[in-house]
Amino acid sequence: MVFVEVCGVTDVPEGQGKPFTVNGKGIALFNIEGDFYAVFNTCPHQDNPLDGGTIEDLVLSCPFHGWQFDVKTGKHLTFPNVGVPVYETKVEAGKVFVDL
């Protein structure tokens, strides 16, 4: 595992997502009750960004067409063979790190 520092914990407001480019990869980082989840920031439906999506019960809804993904696994809720890559996160000393 190679964890890369992405931001400070206060850089992503509670209940929201924010886009980052880390080592050339676009990721969407979400803060859910102080836990951080990172997914590839492109919906497989029409290649729209996911960072503006809403999260409810760990389900990420694409802001463009409503496709829904489990933010922990990246799997689409309806089509199990569709998904987005997810990346492990950790928080240390007030900073968020993502394993890329």
C-alpha positions in Angstrom: 0.0 0.0 0.0 1.1 3.5 -0.8 -0.9 6.1 1.0 -0.7 9.6 -0.5 -1.7 12.8 1.4 -4.8 14.3 -0.2 -6.0 17.1 2.1 -6.7 18.2 5.6 -9.8 16.7 7.3 -11.5 20.1 7.4 -11.1 20.5 3.6 -14.1 18.3 2.9 -17.2 19.4 4.7 -19.3 16.8 6.6 -21.8 15.1 4.2 -20.1 16.4 1.1 -17.7 15.3 -1.6 -14.8 17.2 -3.2 -12.7 16.4 -6.3 -8.9 15.9 -6.1 -6.3 14.8 -8.6 -3.8 12.6 -6.9 -0.9 11.1 -8.9 -2.8 11.9 -12.1 -6.0 10.1 -10.9 -9.2 12.0 -10.4 -10.8 11.0 -7.2 -13.9 12.1 -5.3 -13.4 12.2 -1.6 -16.4 12.1 0.7 -16.7 13.0 4.4 -19.5 10.9 6.0 -19.7 11.6 9.8 -16.0 12.0 10.0 -15.2 8.9 7.9 -13.6 9.4 4.5 -14.4 7.4 1.4 -12.6 7.8 -1.9 -13.9 6.7 -5.3 -12.8 7.2 -8.9 -14.4 10.5 -9.8 -16.1 9.4 -13.1 -19.5 7.7 -13.4 -19.4 4.8 -15.9 -22.7 5.8 -17.3 -21.7 9.0 -19.2 -18.3 9.9 -17.7 -19.7 12.6 -15.5 -18.0 13.6 -12.2 -19.3 12.0 -9.0 -17.9 14.5 -6.5 -21.1 16.6 -6.5 -23.3 13.5 -5.8 -25.3 13.0 -2.7 -24.6 10.3 0.0 -27.4 8.7 2.0 -26.8 5.5 4.0 -23.4 5.0 2.3 -25.0 5.2 -1.1 -23.5 7.6 -3.6 -26.0 9.0 -6.2 -24.5 10.5 -9.4 -25.6 14.1 -9.6 -26.3 13.8 -13.3 -28.5 10.8 -13.9 -28.9 9.2 -10.4 -26.9 6.1 -10.8 -26.2 4.7 -7.3 -23.1 3.1 -6.0 -22.1 1.6 -2.6 -19.4 4.1 -1.5 -17.5 1.3 0.3 -17.4 -1.2 -2.6 -18.0 1.0 -5.6 -20.6 -1.5 -6.9 -23.7 -0.2 -8.7 -26.8 -1.0 -6.6 -28.8 -2.3 -9.6 -26.2 -3.7 -12.0 -23.7 -5.8 -10.0 -21.2 -6.0 -12.9 -20.9 -2.2 -13.0 -19.0 -0.1 -10.6 -16.3 2.5 -9.8 -12.9 1.8 -8.3 -12.7 2.7 -4.6 -9.6 3.6 -2.7 -8.7 2.9 1.0 -8.4 6.0 3.2 -6.9 6.8 6.5 -6.6 9.8 8.7 -3.5 10.8 10.6 -2.6 14.0 12.3 -5.6 15.8 10.8 -4.7 14.8 7.3 -6.5 12.5 4.9 -4.5 9.9 3.0 -5.6 7.7 0.1 -4.1 4.4 -1.0 -3.5 4.7 -4.8 
